[in-house]
């Protein structure tokens, strides 16, 4: 089989290996599709803080079960996805129902090798039934779950005005679940194409160009002077994260889904007088995965609309660096096998 390895920042190579032999407790998947996410791009750029090289990328997956222990609820030939955050099961986070932030977390494609290969071994307890969803929908379950978890952490409810900073795939996922939760939405980004996508495809009433200046005045106008009661960052950009503190209403919650490697700075008096809440949101839970699948089944979300580009696996090595080119207008790229 062929796999693609990120040897060092900016450098990929293909390698031919034997199809792995499945040990007990694992499933062998034939990969059909892998989504490209911000984590993969940051790893390629050398800016992913938890990353080590060499590494096989890829954790947004749809694959076919071709070998699995007898008695498992997933059947041979079933198309599935999986939860790519391998937790230890016994640390304080796992014991308190937070395996998504396990002390000893191993994320596929970050800490351990991911699924950018023709075949991939998965711990069978991490499999998620496909529920007859399309390959496209299954590949998008994981990034949608990231957004669902961030909205859950922010405790979005009817009556909230939610500012989502960053309209990439994770920001779009947060938009979906903030709307489902009943929040009123504003979305801010520097990319005009993505803001237009939010208007036309996501029915977002208020979009803000982050480069336009007078952001506070725009938000005051949109919220009748109150400012957003929830701010969610989905950029992973330090400058954007630090600016987000200025946009909170008194009593607001600020949730960071985006991740960067620097130090956050903000005015303690301004934060304190608001009695604001700062939250991080890491990965997602099985509950979030099922929340996403149920929303897709109920037609509350149509994830296929995000897919703008498809790249054959055999072409990915030479075309990966084009994924960050602004002129390509990429919302979501899929690698097909």
Secondary structure, DSSP 8 states (H G I E B T S, - for coil): -EEEEEEETTEEEEEE-------TTEEEEEEEEEE--HHHHHHHHT--TT--SSB----EEEEEEEE--TT-SS-TT-EEEE--EE--SSSHHHHTT-GGG-TT-EEBTTTB--S-BSEEEEEGGGEE--TT--HHHHHHHHHHHHHHHHHHHHT--TT-EEEEE--SHHHHHHHHHHHHTT-EEEEEES-HHHHHHHHHHH--SEEEETTSS-HHHHHHHHTTTS-EEEEEE-S--HHHHHHHGGGEEEEEEEEE-S--SS-----HHHHHHTT-EEEE--S--HHHHHHHHHHHHTTS--GGGGEEEEEEGGGHHHHGGGGG-GGG--SEEEEE-
